[in-house]
């Protein structure tokens, strides 16, 4: 029976993995957050790995506050890069496979077509730069790894764009949403399913891969699709091109998934279809 450690186990993706794990009884899962396992401490990691001998480590932990990272650069690098280096060391020492979640923000967003895994990286904010440094440390030092870059994650868990729009709609708050950025909303439940698929199928085609749902839209288009699911929504949605932030954002965040599809014979779901499915399932649960 495989032993699978999930770092950041109480975050959005971690909770989606908890759900998906219910359909994977042939593996033993260990979901841990920073209170139970601080990955910035190599000693704590070594003690934990020595006790449990994990076969896989899924790293969902990250410093993801893009705005605050501009002020807390050291903290962003500690979590997104140097703590990842600690994970690489213990995974190597205990012959575990590292599955690391990265981001579309490693690119500058100037390309007019979807980004492939072979495109040059050029992050334009601290968050993206810190995540890229984590990728580089894995590539330089890891013996067995998957780096999965994803984009615009949302789900029924945690704080995310999807839940924010639903909340604002319920409060009848009018919304101004930017049309300046294009990308692909990705249901974190779909990403969780893909991660466990790699483990179930014992895939060993290690390297960097892109994973998101199919298609593309703007943040405005994403918000409109969410509101369209709420037939009783009374809030007004306004397109804006005056969205000011401290951290620069890539204009184009669309990722090419062809490598993942071809290598693993895996099909992605269209983002609108996945969004509708998530909404209907959770609406019925209320």
Buried (B, 14 or more C-beta within 10 A) or exposed (E): EBBBBBBBBBBBBBBBBBBBBEEBEEBBBBBBBBEEBBBBEBEBBBEBBEEBEBBBBBBBBBBBBBEBBBEBBEBBBBBBBBBBBBBBBBBBEBEBBBBBBBBBBBBBBEBEEBBEBEBEBBBBBBBBBBBBBBBBBBEEBBEBBBBBBBBBBBBBBBEBBBBBBBEBBEEEEEBBBBBBBBBBBBBBBBBBBBBBBBBEEEBEEBEBBBBBBBBBBBBBBBBBBBBBBBEEBEBEBEBBEEBEEEBBBBBBBBBBBEBBBEEBEBEBBEBBEBBBBBBEEEEEEE
